[in-house]
Amino acid sequence: MGAKLMAFGIYLPEFVLTNIQLSKDFGRWEPEKIESKLGIKERHISEVDETAGDMAFKAALKVLQNYDKSKIDMLLLCTQSPDYFLPTTACILQNRLGLKTDLCAYDFNLGCSGFIYGLAMAKSFINAGIATSVLLITSETYSKHIHPKDLALKTVFGDGAAATIIESSNQDQIFEFVLGTDGSGKDNLIVSNGGFRNAFDPLVQEKTTDSDNIYSDNHLFMNGPEIFNFTNIAVPKAVEQCLVKNKMSLDEVDYFIFHQANKYMIEYLRKKIGIPKEKYYVNMLLTGNTVSATIPIAIDDALKNGKIVKGNKVLLCGFGVGYSWGAVIIEV
Amino acid sequence: MKKNEFVSQLSEFCEFENENFTLETLFKSINGYDSLAVMSIIAFVDENFKMSLTASQLNKITDFNSLVELIGKDKFEDE
């Protein structure tokens, strides 16, 4: 028994926020400088009434255009911006998508590592004989978590959704995983208020970071330098462990697709690990950092542009909020 | 690395626009000193001194001199 990735459906919201617009709105940071440093020119932002569930639905419709939906017996939704506290958004999607009720469906709350964890769960359920055809959706609307005056985070993050089908197969094309967690980093990427630890505060005070960015405890806070430190340690180690577990050398991997955090960070990781430029995906120019959707968006793009072809072995690595990280090698 | 080379190489690495920095230049006075510049400092120190600086350590630095002290004066060559 094995599992393989079958198809991708990508949805990006209609509204596009450009560097030019951000620069105009905030009166600082030059558009060209944002693009050269972060590798982002524009990002898609969901409408006020457009949720991660809506985006997941639209991404799923795209992938199901060419797939018999009656075969889907598991639906996994990765999001940190669910439609409700309860019920689970995945249950709502079962009904909206018209999927059969003999279906295992649930959400899981992870950020930039979410796609890797989703693949691990899909493979596990398939290999255990519980599922045969998994619809894995990663959908995120971080824009709704970001303070309207927070230029830094508005620049980095974009909204997006990706739907992926993973099917049982005689030939296993999803190989060995490395998964990691370190909750000591929880305060470095967090929305503090709105859960049951700290209630949403309607009178919350604005706070200013050392880099003059404004946020509040009701909104997303990111300590960029600490996240950078975390990735510099965790990602090279995860890649090394993943290669050992898969009994492969760096040279034997055809292509590397990491979570597209920002160009600066992932270029630094590439150099630190020693991956040749031509074997490394860097493209978040028109999407920004779409959290758990970056990796499937990248795989889909790399396939369409011929950067990877059938039979290639691709190392995927996701890392971020939690801290949480994961790596796996797949055959496309 | 000599301290004055450190100032010029770090400034170039961080893409600070003005070239005339000294050990006494305050980071916060530099146009372009933002969270990305802090990441660049972390990266530069990691590459050149094999040291991982934390964000809270970097919050306490004021000028290039204070960064030299944080890294350790013994890591620098005499002028």
Contacts between the chains, C-beta under 8 A, distances in Angstrom:
chain1	res1	chain2	res2	distance
A	37	B	15	7.8
A	37	B	36	5.8
A	38	B	36	7.6
A	152	B	34	7.6
A	152	B	35	6.1
A	209	B	35	7.3
A	210	B	35	7.6
A	210	B	38	7.8
A	210	B	59	6.1
A	211	B	34	4.6
A	211	B	35	4.3
A	211	B	38	7.5
A	212	B	34	7.9
A	213	B	35	7.6
A	223	B	55	5.5
A	224	B	35	4.3
A	224	B	36	7.3
A	224	B	38	7.2
A	224	B	39	6.2
A	224	B	55	8.0
A	225	B	35	6.4
A	225	B	38	4.6
A	225	B	39	5.5
A	225	B	42	5.8
A	225	B	54	7.9
A	225	B	55	3.9
A	225	B	58	6.3
A	226	B	54	6.9
A	226	B	55	4.5
A	228	B	39	4.5
A	228	B	42	5.9
A	228	B	43	7.6
A	229	B	42	6.2
A	229	B	52	6.0
A	229	B	53	7.8
A	229	B	54	6.4
A	229	B	55	7.2
A	232	B	42	7.7
A	232	B	43	7.9
A	232	B	46	6.6
A	232	B	52	7.2
A	233	B	52	7.2
A	264	B	36	6.3
A	264	B	39	6.7
A	264	B	40	7.9
A	265	B	39	7.3
A	268	B	43	5.5
